[in-house]
Amino acid sequence: MQPVLNVEDVRRVEEGLTEVGVSISELMHRAGTAAADEVANLGEVDDVVVLAGLGNNGGDGWVAAESLLRRGLHVTVVTPVAPDDLRSDIARVVANSAQSVGVDIVVAPPRPDLEGLLLRADVVLDAMLGTGFHGEPRAPFDIWIEALNESGARVVSVDVPSGLSAQTGLEAGACVAADLTVTMLVLKPGLLSDRGRDACG
């Protein structure tokens, strides 16, 4: 049986790991690599679009993007802001690393351009909103989630489908309908209850 921990308890576990020498950067690299592994294992994947948020969940997506590029896949990261403008220091570092090795980046695309990217993608990696998210997704993520759900693309979500509360399994607005969710450390209650059962894939 797999353990299930509340979001606040997961945060404490992460803090405990840093106290014994496991850095947030290392956790991000492990998470991003795990997500990339799952995308690559789906099969028939040549073109991947990563929808990256502004925080550490987005950082996981940037790590995954670099990992997938190194495996020979074509990867495009869609981001609301340029890597240098990301608010998370660690996310900024991994985003700049991905950019330096040749990951394609599209900043704040208009919806028709985003829809075109999603239509050509073999898989979309959802790394927009993580376990700390609550409430209703704001622009541009509400628009991105809606466009993603309408695209018909295969979707892998990082940690939790964007828009879903990892604590309650409910959504107040737009929520990604994932085919697969790669969650980190332990299961969270929202992945198993209410809307979470359908949203996580």
LOVO-273059 format. One record per residue: residue number from 1; residue in three letters; x, z, y of N, C-alpha, C, O in turn. Coordinates in nm, 3 decimals, padded with zeros to 5 digits. Last residue first. Layout:
BEGIN
NUM,ALA,X,Z,Y,X,Z,Y,X,Z,Y,X,Z,Y
...
# end
This chain:
BEGIN
201,GLY,-00.593,-01.462,01.045,-00.565,-01.561,00.943,-00.528,-01.498,00.811,-00.501,-01.568,00.714
200,CYS,-00.668,-01.305,01.261,-00.528,-01.300,01.214,-00.494,-01.404,01.109,-00.376,-01.431,01.086
199,ALA,-00.940,-01.323,01.316,-00.846,-01.379,01.411,-00.705,-01.392,01.355,-00.630,-01.480,01.397
198,ASP,-01.077,-01.186,01.113,-01.090,-01.331,01.123,-00.980,-01.392,01.210,-00.933,-01.502,01.181
197,ARG,-00.992,-00.923,01.151,-00.992,-00.981,01.015,-01.000,-01.134,01.018,-00.938,-01.202,00.937
196,GLY,-01.039,-00.866,01.423,-00.904,-00.887,01.371,-00.899,-00.954,01.236,-00.810,-01.034,01.210
195,ARG,-01.295,-00.797,01.481,-01.257,-00.938,01.499,-01.120,-00.968,01.437,-01.091,-01.083,01.403
194,ASP,-01.286,-00.521,01.265,-01.367,-00.600,01.356,-01.319,-00.744,01.363,-01.303,-00.808,01.258
193,SER,-00.949,-00.465,01.139,-01.086,-00.423,01.170,-01.153,-00.520,01.267,-01.086,-00.592,01.341
192,LEU,-00.687,-00.527,01.105,-00.767,-00.507,00.984,-00.914,-00.480,01.011,-00.994,-00.473,00.918
191,LEU,-00.556,-00.532,01.339,-00.538,-00.649,01.253,-00.632,-00.645,01.132,-00.653,-00.746,01.065
190,GLY,-00.597,-00.286,01.455,-00.676,-00.398,01.503,-00.661,-00.524,01.419,-00.745,-00.614,01.427
189,PRO,-00.404,-00.113,01.337,-00.547,-00.104,01.301,-00.627,-00.227,01.338,-00.716,-00.270,01.264
188,LYS,-00.109,-00.285,01.219,-00.180,-00.211,01.324,-00.329,-00.214,01.294,-00.377,-00.308,01.230
187,LEU,00.159,-00.258,00.981,00.029,-00.309,01.022,-00.029,-00.221,01.132,-00.002,-00.101,01.139
186,VAL,00.503,-00.242,01.098,00.391,-00.196,01.016,00.264,-00.269,01.061,00.262,-00.334,01.165
185,LEU,00.723,-00.436,01.182,00.737,-00.295,01.143,00.627,-00.250,01.048,00.654,-00.223,00.931
184,MET,00.507,-00.697,01.301,00.638,-00.634,01.291,00.628,-00.485,01.260,00.536,-00.417,01.305
183,THR,00.330,-00.982,01.166,00.336,-00.856,01.242,00.463,-00.781,01.208,00.521,-00.800,01.101
182,VAL,00.234,-01.289,01.192,00.355,-01.222,01.145,00.368,-01.094,01.226,00.412,-01.097,01.341
181,THR,-00.055,-01.450,01.088,00.001,-01.356,01.184,00.120,-01.285,01.121,00.110,-01.229,01.012
180,LEU,-00.205,-01.766,01.060,-00.113,-01.669,01.003,-00.063,-01.579,01.115,-00.032,-01.627,01.224
179,ASP,-00.386,-01.900,01.205,-00.386,-01.927,01.062,-00.300,-01.824,00.988,-00.320,-01.798,00.870
178,ALA,-00.573,-01.744,01.472,-00.449,-01.780,01.404,-00.474,-01.816,01.259,-00.569,-01.769,01.197
177,ALA,-00.732,-01.779,01.750,-00.771,-01.781,01.608,-00.651,-01.834,01.530,-00.630,-01.955,01.522
176,VAL,-00.689,-01.585,02.041,-00.635,-01.687,01.951,-00.692,-01.670,01.810,-00.700,-01.558,01.759
175,CYS,-00.947,-01.524,02.271,-00.862,-01.468,02.165,-00.818,-01.581,02.072,-00.899,-01.663,02.029
174,ALA,-01.094,-01.444,02.586,-01.040,-01.543,02.494,-00.943,-01.478,02.396,-00.867,-01.388,02.432
173,GLY,-01.212,-01.112,02.596,-01.221,-01.249,02.646,-01.169,-01.344,02.542,-01.196,-01.328,02.423
172,ALA,-01.186,-00.880,02.467,-01.272,-00.877,02.585,-01.291,-01.017,02.643,-01.376,-01.037,02.729
171,GLU,-01.189,-00.810,02.121,-01.137,-00.888,02.232,-01.238,-00.886,02.345,-01.359,-00.889,02.322
170,LEU,-01.078,-00.571,01.870,-01.180,-00.633,01.955,-01.112,-00.718,02.061,-00.994,-00.700,02.090
169,GLY,-00.905,-00.415,01.733,-00.953,-00.536,01.667,-01.062,-00.607,01.745,-01.131,-00.694,01.691
168,THR,-00.785,-00.189,01.842,-00.927,-00.183,01.807,-00.976,-00.303,01.726,-01.078,-00.293,01.657
167,GLN,-00.504,-00.240,01.865,-00.553,-00.106,01.833,-00.696,-00.110,01.778,-00.726,-00.042,01.679
166,ALA,-00.459,-00.492,01.940,-00.395,-00.450,01.816,-00.443,-00.312,01.773,-00.424,-00.272,01.658
165,SER,-00.702,-00.694,02.070,-00.646,-00.559,02.079,-00.588,-00.520,01.944,-00.661,-00.515,01.844
164,LEU,-00.631,-01.034,02.129,-00.688,-00.934,02.040,-00.622,-00.799,02.066,-00.501,-00.791,02.084
163,GLY,-00.483,-01.196,02.290,-00.618,-01.167,02.332,-00.687,-01.062,02.248,-00.789,-01.007,02.288
162,SER,-00.293,-01.346,02.035,-00.308,-01.317,02.177,-00.454,-01.303,02.216,-00.539,-01.386,02.180
161,PRO,-00.260,-01.182,01.725,-00.314,-01.298,01.798,-00.339,-01.262,01.944,-00.400,-01.159,01.974
160,VAL,00.048,-01.009,01.689,-00.097,-00.999,01.699,-00.147,-01.126,01.767,-00.081,-01.174,01.859
159,ASP,00.312,-01.095,01.591,00.269,-00.955,01.594,00.116,-00.937,01.598,00.061,-00.860,01.519
158,VAL,00.263,-01.417,01.672,00.369,-01.317,01.663,00.310,-01.179,01.691,00.264,-01.150,01.802
157,SER,00.077,-01.657,01.484,00.085,-01.559,01.594,00.195,-01.457,01.566,00.217,-01.417,01.452
156,VAL,00.060,-01.991,01.422,00.122,-01.868,01.375,00.135,-01.775,01.495,00.196,-01.810,01.596
155,VAL,-00.166,-02.250,01.365,-00.120,-02.148,01.458,-00.061,-02.030,01.382,-00.122,-01.976,01.291
154,ARG,-00.223,-02.596,01.361,-00.191,-02.477,01.282,-00.125,-02.375,01.375,-00.038,-02.411,01.454
153,ALA,-00.466,-02.725,01.598,-00.330,-02.710,01.546,-00.321,-02.589,01.453,-00.398,-02.494,01.464
152,GLY,-00.705,-02.761,01.726,-00.703,-02.781,01.581,-00.566,-02.766,01.519,-00.550,-02.790,01.400
151,SER,-00.754,-02.719,01.997,-00.661,-02.825,01.956,-00.665,-02.857,01.807,-00.633,-02.969,01.767
150,GLU,-00.903,-02.505,02.073,-00.972,-02.634,02.068,-00.885,-02.744,02.008,-00.935,-02.851,01.973
149,ASN,-00.716,-02.303,02.079,-00.824,-02.295,01.981,-00.898,-02.428,01.966,-00.949,-02.459,01.859
148,LEU,-00.561,-02.395,02.297,-00.503,-02.383,02.163,-00.612,-02.382,02.057,-00.602,-02.453,01.956
147,ALA,-00.737,-02.372,02.513,-00.685,-02.505,02.475,-00.628,-02.502,02.334,-00.645,-02.598,02.259
146,GLU,-00.772,-02.093,02.512,-00.887,-02.182,02.493,-00.841,-02.320,02.448,-00.898,-02.378,02.355
145,ILE,-00.511,-02.009,02.565,-00.577,-01.968,02.441,-00.694,-02.062,02.410,-00.712,-02.105,02.297
144,TRP,-00.468,-02.121,02.820,-00.384,-02.162,02.706,-00.451,-02.128,02.574,-00.449,-02.209,02.481
143,ILE,-00.656,-01.980,02.971,-00.667,-02.126,02.958,-00.587,-02.175,02.838,-00.634,-02.262,02.763
142,ASP,-00.557,-01.722,02.948,-00.694,-01.749,02.905,-00.715,-01.899,02.883,-00.782,-01.940,02.789
141,PHE,-00.300,-01.751,03.060,-00.314,-01.731,02.916,-00.456,-01.753,02.866,-00.475,-01.797,02.753
140,PRO,-00.226,-01.777,03.322,-00.277,-01.897,03.256,-00.317,-01.875,03.110,-00.361,-01.969,03.044
139,ALA,-00.515,-01.573,03.377,-00.451,-01.704,03.388,-00.299,-01.686,03.388,-00.248,-01.591,03.447
138,ARG,-00.558,-01.299,03.141,-00.563,-01.361,03.273,-00.494,-01.497,03.269,-00.425,-01.531,03.174
137,PRO,-00.754,-01.154,02.885,-00.641,-01.237,02.925,-00.664,-01.301,03.062,-00.772,-01.350,03.093
136,GLU,-00.875,-00.824,02.929,-00.909,-00.966,02.919,-00.790,-01.051,02.963,-00.729,-01.022,03.066
135,GLY,-00.756,-00.540,02.745,-00.838,-00.601,02.850,-00.864,-00.748,02.823,-00.874,-00.791,02.708
134,HIS,-00.411,-00.516,02.653,-00.550,-00.469,02.646,-00.626,-00.532,02.762,-00.568,-00.571,02.863
133,PHE,-00.099,-00.539,02.483,-00.205,-00.602,02.561,-00.337,-00.529,02.543,-00.371,-00.485,02.433
132,GLY,00.096,-00.446,02.320,00.065,-00.365,02.437,-00.050,-00.420,02.520,-00.094,-00.356,02.616
131,THR,00.135,-00.641,02.131,00.057,-00.523,02.092,00.022,-00.433,02.210,-00.071,-00.353,02.202
130,GLY,00.130,-00.941,02.338,00.168,-00.860,02.223,00.080,-00.739,02.200,-00.036,-00.735,02.244
129,LEU,00.080,-01.277,02.416,00.042,-01.139,02.447,00.062,-01.053,02.324,00.015,-01.089,02.215
128,MET,00.228,-01.516,02.323,00.183,-01.492,02.460,00.165,-01.345,02.491,00.229,-01.292,02.583
127,ALA,00.313,-01.668,02.109,00.392,-01.550,02.149,00.358,-01.514,02.293,00.445,-01.485,02.375
126,ASP,00.224,-01.872,01.865,00.158,-01.794,01.970,00.240,-01.667,01.996,00.238,-01.573,01.917
125,LEU,00.338,-02.176,01.779,00.371,-02.034,01.767,00.315,-01.962,01.889,00.355,-01.989,02.003
124,VAL,00.191,-02.443,01.616,00.205,-02.375,01.744,00.232,-02.228,01.717,00.159,-02.163,01.642
123,VAL,00.294,-02.728,01.432,00.262,-02.585,01.434,00.278,-02.536,01.578,00.366,-02.580,01.651
122,ASP,00.306,-02.992,01.505,00.274,-02.960,01.365,00.233,-02.814,01.351,00.147,-02.780,01.269
121,ALA,00.179,-03.129,01.809,00.254,-03.024,01.739,00.209,-03.012,01.593,00.090,-03.020,01.562
120,ARG,00.021,-03.298,01.951,00.129,-03.359,01.875,00.203,-03.257,01.788,00.282,-03.296,01.701
119,LEU,-00.160,-03.128,02.074,-00.210,-03.229,01.981,-00.100,-03.289,01.895,-00.123,-03.326,01.780
118,LEU,-00.004,-02.979,02.248,-00.066,-02.912,02.133,-00.112,-03.013,02.028,-00.104,-02.987,01.908
117,LEU,00.065,-03.169,02.441,00.169,-03.103,02.362,00.111,-03.043,02.234,00.170,-03.053,02.127
116,GLY,-00.190,-03.227,02.545,-00.112,-03.331,02.481,-00.001,-03.274,02.393,00.023,-03.325,02.284
115,GLU,-00.260,-02.981,02.658,-00.339,-03.033,02.546,-00.263,-03.143,02.472,-00.272,-03.152,02.350
114,LEU,-00.072,-02.973,02.866,-00.067,-02.874,02.757,-00.143,-02.925,02.636,-00.095,-02.914,02.523
113,ASP,-00.169,-03.181,03.023,-00.035,-03.190,02.966,-00.019,-03.093,02.849,00.040,-03.127,02.747
112,PRO,-00.424,-03.080,03.097,-00.414,-03.204,03.018,-00.275,-03.220,02.953,-00.265,-03.268,02.840
111,ARG,-00.347,-02.835,03.242,-00.414,-02.831,03.112,-00.404,-02.963,03.035,-00.378,-02.959,02.915
110,PRO,-00.011,-02.841,03.373,-00.156,-02.855,03.389,-00.220,-02.869,03.251,-00.155,-02.911,03.155
109,PRO,00.242,-02.599,03.273,00.185,-02.735,03.272,00.037,-02.735,03.309,-00.034,-02.638,03.280
108,ALA,00.458,-02.397,03.325,00.324,-02.399,03.388,00.261,-02.537,03.390,00.228,-02.588,03.497
107,VAL,00.729,-02.573,03.210,00.688,-02.460,03.293,00.551,-02.488,03.354,00.531,-02.587,03.424
106,VAL,00.877,-02.641,02.912,00.774,-02.691,03.003,00.718,-02.570,03.077,00.666,-02.477,03.016
105,ILE,01.180,-02.712,02.753,01.099,-02.613,02.824,01.001,-02.685,02.916,01.038,-02.778,02.988
104,ASP,01.356,-02.756,02.448,01.280,-02.814,02.559,01.190,-02.708,02.621,01.131,-02.626,02.550
103,VAL,01.667,-02.617,02.367,01.522,-02.608,02.349,01.453,-02.668,02.471,01.487,-02.635,02.584
102,GLY,01.947,-02.619,02.403,01.873,-02.745,02.405,01.725,-02.738,02.373,01.662,-02.842,02.354
101,VAL,02.096,-02.397,02.440,02.124,-02.474,02.317,02.036,-02.598,02.305,02.048,-02.673,02.208
100,SER,02.001,-02.290,02.677,02.139,-02.338,02.675,02.171,-02.420,02.551,02.261,-02.504,02.553
99,GLN,01.744,-02.201,02.613,01.759,-02.315,02.703,01.898,-02.375,02.691,01.914,-02.497,02.695
98,ALA,01.810,-01.981,02.455,01.737,-02.094,02.397,01.752,-02.219,02.482,01.771,-02.329,02.430
97,SER,01.933,-01.823,02.654,02.008,-01.865,02.536,01.942,-01.986,02.472,02.010,-02.083,02.437
96,ASN,01.723,-01.776,02.827,01.838,-01.853,02.876,01.924,-01.903,02.760,01.981,-02.011,02.767
95,ALA,01.568,-01.621,02.653,01.516,-01.748,02.704,01.630,-01.836,02.755,01.632,-01.956,02.729
94,VAL,01.726,-01.398,02.616,01.703,-01.486,02.500,01.644,-01.620,02.543,01.669,-01.722,02.479
93,VAL,01.726,-01.296,02.882,01.851,-01.328,02.814,01.827,-01.426,02.699,01.898,-01.526,02.686
92,ARG,01.455,-01.251,02.932,01.529,-01.345,03.016,01.657,-01.390,02.947,01.693,-01.507,02.952
91,ALA,01.398,-01.053,02.747,01.334,-01.184,02.732,01.408,-01.289,02.814,01.423,-01.403,02.770
90,ILE,01.546,-00.847,02.865,01.585,-00.897,02.733,01.524,-01.035,02.709,01.591,-01.124,02.656
89,ASP,01.409,-00.810,03.110,01.552,-00.844,03.108,01.593,-00.907,02.975,01.665,-01.006,02.972
88,SER,01.101,-00.941,03.197,01.171,-00.861,03.096,01.317,-00.906,03.090,01.346,-01.023,03.069
87,ARG,01.016,-01.135,03.373,01.030,-00.998,03.422,01.103,-00.908,03.324,01.162,-00.808,03.365
86,LEU,01.160,-01.456,03.435,01.092,-01.365,03.343,01.119,-01.221,03.384,01.230,-01.186,03.425
85,ASP,01.304,-01.635,03.585,01.199,-01.559,03.654,01.121,-01.465,03.562,01.026,-01.400,03.607
84,ASP,01.471,-01.779,03.424,01.532,-01.684,03.519,01.430,-01.597,03.590,01.467,-01.496,03.650
83,PRO,01.285,-01.950,03.284,01.353,-01.837,03.219,01.411,-01.734,03.316,01.402,-01.614,03.290
82,ALA,00.991,-02.010,03.489,01.123,-02.048,03.440,01.193,-01.926,03.378,01.163,-01.813,03.415
81,VAL,00.660,-01.927,03.369,00.765,-01.925,03.471,00.897,-01.970,03.407,00.910,-01.969,03.284
80,PRO,00.495,-01.968,03.152,00.434,-01.966,03.286,00.537,-01.975,03.397,00.507,-02.025,03.506
79,THR,00.601,-02.206,02.905,00.617,-02.077,02.970,00.552,-02.080,03.108,00.554,-02.183,03.175
78,VAL,00.649,-02.353,02.601,00.564,-02.358,02.720,00.563,-02.218,02.779,00.528,-02.121,02.711
77,VAL,00.912,-02.499,02.432,00.854,-02.373,02.477,00.773,-02.398,02.603,00.823,-02.456,02.700
76,THR,00.947,-02.711,02.162,00.915,-02.705,02.305,00.856,-02.568,02.334,00.760,-02.525,02.269
75,VAL,01.159,-02.845,01.918,01.088,-02.727,01.968,01.069,-02.738,02.118,01.162,-02.770,02.192
74,HIS,01.220,-03.006,01.620,01.202,-03.026,01.763,01.113,-02.914,01.815,01.004,-02.890,01.762
73,LEU,01.451,-02.865,01.380,01.316,-02.899,01.426,01.317,-02.928,01.575,01.404,-02.881,01.648
72,GLY,01.696,-02.775,01.286,01.674,-02.919,01.297,01.535,-02.960,01.340,01.503,-03.079,01.336
71,ARG,01.753,-02.515,01.299,01.717,-02.566,01.165,01.684,-02.715,01.169,01.650,-02.773,01.066
70,ARG,01.781,-02.468,01.564,01.904,-02.467,01.485,01.879,-02.516,01.342,01.972,-02.554,01.271
69,LEU,01.512,-02.457,01.635,01.594,-02.570,01.679,01.720,-02.581,01.594,01.762,-02.691,01.558
68,LEU,01.445,-02.210,01.524,01.385,-02.332,01.468,01.464,-02.455,01.511,01.482,-02.548,01.431
67,SER,01.592,-02.036,01.689,01.615,-02.038,01.545,01.562,-02.166,01.482,01.628,-02.225,01.396
66,GLU,01.477,-02.086,01.939,01.618,-02.119,01.916,01.649,-02.129,01.767,01.721,-02.218,01.723
65,ALA,01.216,-01.993,01.882,01.239,-02.131,01.925,01.383,-02.173,01.900,01.410,-02.281,01.847
64,ALA,01.256,-01.723,01.828,01.207,-01.811,01.722,01.234,-01.957,01.757,01.272,-02.036,01.670
63,VAL,01.333,-01.640,02.085,01.426,-01.626,01.973,01.386,-01.721,01.859,01.470,-01.790,01.801
62,TRP,01.092,-01.693,02.220,01.214,-01.765,02.259,01.318,-01.757,02.148,01.385,-01.856,02.120
61,GLY,00.921,-01.511,02.089,00.897,-01.654,02.081,01.019,-01.737,02.118,01.047,-01.838,02.054
60,ASP,01.025,-01.268,02.170,01.026,-01.301,02.027,01.009,-01.452,02.009,01.074,-01.512,01.924
59,GLY,00.959,-01.293,02.442,01.099,-01.293,02.400,01.114,-01.325,02.253,01.204,-01.400,02.213
58,GLY,00.684,-01.263,02.431,00.739,-01.392,02.468,00.884,-01.404,02.429,00.930,-01.511,02.387
57,ASN,00.696,-00.993,02.375,00.635,-01.083,02.278,00.679,-01.226,02.304,00.709,-01.301,02.212
56,ASN,00.810,-00.895,02.612,00.890,-00.896,02.489,00.828,-00.979,02.378,00.901,-01.031,02.294
55,GLY,00.661,-01.111,02.861,00.728,-00.989,02.818,00.803,-01.005,02.687,00.853,-01.113,02.655
54,LEU,00.523,-01.341,02.917,00.618,-01.293,03.017,00.702,-01.175,02.970,00.803,-01.143,03.032
53,GLY,00.485,-01.573,02.637,00.439,-01.487,02.746,00.554,-01.438,02.831,00.666,-01.486,02.821
52,ALA,00.488,-01.903,02.513,00.559,-01.778,02.537,00.503,-01.702,02.656,00.478,-01.760,02.762
51,LEU,00.415,-02.104,02.262,00.351,-02.056,02.385,00.403,-01.916,02.411,00.368,-01.822,02.340
50,VAL,00.597,-02.355,02.120,00.591,-02.210,02.135,00.524,-02.178,02.268,00.571,-02.221,02.373
49,VAL,00.552,-02.617,01.899,00.532,-02.572,02.036,00.521,-02.421,02.034,00.444,-02.364,01.955
48,VAL,00.738,-02.823,01.684,00.680,-02.690,01.708,00.667,-02.667,01.858,00.759,-02.695,01.934
47,ASP,00.768,-03.067,01.446,00.750,-03.046,01.590,00.675,-02.914,01.611,00.564,-02.896,01.563
46,ASP,00.786,-03.058,01.173,00.894,-03.122,01.247,00.889,-03.088,01.395,00.993,-03.081,01.462
45,VAL,00.676,-02.948,00.874,00.690,-02.905,01.014,00.811,-02.973,01.074,00.925,-02.950,01.033
44,GLU,00.610,-02.933,00.602,00.569,-03.047,00.684,00.568,-03.010,00.832,00.473,-03.037,00.905
43,GLY,00.590,-02.573,00.569,00.608,-02.708,00.516,00.551,-02.814,00.608,00.456,-02.789,00.682
42,LEU,00.599,-02.305,00.624,00.467,-02.368,00.611,00.477,-02.508,00.550,00.383,-02.554,00.486
41,ASN,00.851,-02.212,00.670,00.803,-02.207,00.532,00.666,-02.272,00.514,00.621,-02.291,00.401
40,ALA,00.878,-02.221,00.945,00.952,-02.319,00.865,00.898,-02.326,00.722,00.900,-02.432,00.660
39,VAL,00.716,-01.999,01.012,00.682,-02.134,01.059,00.748,-02.239,00.971,00.684,-02.334,00.927
38,GLU,00.861,-01.793,00.892,00.724,-01.821,00.847,00.679,-01.960,00.891,00.611,-02.030,00.816
37,ASP,01.103,-01.802,01.036,01.102,-01.821,00.891,00.963,-01.861,00.842,00.949,-01.953,00.761
36,ALA,01.013,-01.737,01.294,01.065,-01.871,01.267,01.066,-01.901,01.118,01.034,-02.013,01.076
35,ALA,00.948,-01.468,01.253,00.843,-01.563,01.289,00.887,-01.706,01.261,00.809,-01.787,01.211
34,ALA,01.204,-01.369,01.198,01.099,-01.358,01.097,00.985,-01.456,01.126,00.932,-01.520,01.034
33,THR,01.327,-01.417,01.445,01.375,-01.487,01.325,01.271,-01.483,01.214,01.252,-01.582,01.143
32,GLY,01.181,-01.243,01.609,01.179,-01.387,01.633,01.224,-01.467,01.513,01.167,-01.572,01.482
31,ALA,01.249,-00.994,01.492,01.110,-01.039,01.499,01.102,-01.190,01.517,01.024,-01.257,01.448
30,ARG,01.527,-00.986,01.525,01.469,-00.977,01.390,01.327,-01.032,01.390,01.288,-01.106,01.300
29,HIS,01.543,-00.998,01.804,01.603,-01.105,01.723,01.549,-01.103,01.580,01.529,-01.209,01.520
28,MET,01.413,-00.758,01.870,01.358,-00.887,01.914,01.414,-01.002,01.832,01.340,-01.093,01.794
27,LEU,01.588,-00.573,01.759,01.450,-00.579,01.709,01.386,-00.713,01.747,01.315,-00.773,01.667
26,GLU,01.811,-00.622,01.921,01.819,-00.649,01.777,01.679,-00.660,01.717,01.655,-00.746,01.633
25,SER,01.707,-00.538,02.169,01.752,-00.677,02.150,01.759,-00.712,02.002,01.716,-00.821,01.962
24,ILE,01.670,-00.271,02.125,01.551,-00.354,02.145,01.587,-00.501,02.126,01.507,-00.579,02.075
23,SER,01.903,-00.156,01.870,01.864,-00.192,02.006,01.734,-00.272,02.009,01.694,-00.332,01.910
22,VAL,01.957,00.113,01.684,01.898,-00.020,01.669,01.841,-00.060,01.805,01.741,-00.003,01.850
21,GLY,02.049,00.377,01.714,02.141,00.266,01.732,02.088,00.126,01.710,02.164,00.030,01.716
20,VAL,01.871,00.577,01.709,01.970,00.577,01.600,02.054,00.449,01.601,02.120,00.416,01.503
19,GLU,01.711,00.521,01.924,01.789,00.645,01.928,01.894,00.652,01.818,01.993,00.724,01.830
18,THR,01.577,00.296,01.842,01.680,00.281,01.946,01.768,00.405,01.953,01.887,00.396,01.985
17,LEU,01.401,00.415,01.660,01.504,00.322,01.612,01.614,00.304,01.715,01.732,00.297,01.679
16,GLY,01.236,00.559,01.830,01.320,00.630,01.735,01.432,00.543,01.681,01.543,00.589,01.659
15,GLU,01.107,00.351,01.960,01.194,00.439,02.037,01.288,00.516,01.946,01.405,00.536,01.979
14,GLU,00.963,00.252,01.741,01.062,00.167,01.807,01.159,00.250,01.889,01.279,00.224,01.890
13,VAL,00.798,00.474,01.695,00.891,00.430,01.590,01.001,00.344,01.652,01.119,00.362,01.621
12,ARG,00.650,00.472,01.930,00.739,00.585,01.902,00.841,00.550,01.794,00.957,00.591,01.802
11,ARG,00.509,00.238,01.896,00.601,00.249,02.009,00.699,00.363,01.986,00.817,00.352,02.019
10,VAL,00.353,00.313,01.680,00.452,00.206,01.662,00.555,00.211,01.774,00.675,00.192,01.751
9,ASP,00.188,00.498,01.807,00.283,00.545,01.705,00.391,00.440,01.678,00.507,00.475,01.654
8,GLU,00.040,00.326,01.967,00.126,00.427,02.031,00.229,00.482,01.932,00.343,00.508,01.969
7,VAL,-00.097,00.180,01.773,-00.003,00.112,01.861,00.092,00.212,01.926,00.212,00.185,01.939
6,ASN,-00.112,00.344,01.454,-00.165,00.316,01.586,-00.056,00.255,01.674,00.063,00.276,01.651
5,LEU,-00.021,00.197,01.143,00.006,00.292,01.249,-00.062,00.247,01.378,-00.070,00.128,01.407
4,VAL,-00.029,00.176,00.800,-00.096,00.130,00.921,-00.073,00.236,01.027,-00.103,00.353,01.005
3,PRO,00.173,00.076,00.519,00.130,00.173,00.619,00.062,00.105,00.737,00.092,-00.010,00.770
2,GLN,00.055,-00.085,00.221,00.132,-00.091,00.343,00.081,00.012,00.445,-00.039,00.033,00.456
1,MET,00.084,00.000,-00.119,00.000,00.000,00.000,00.089,00.000,00.125,00.185,00.076,00.134
# end
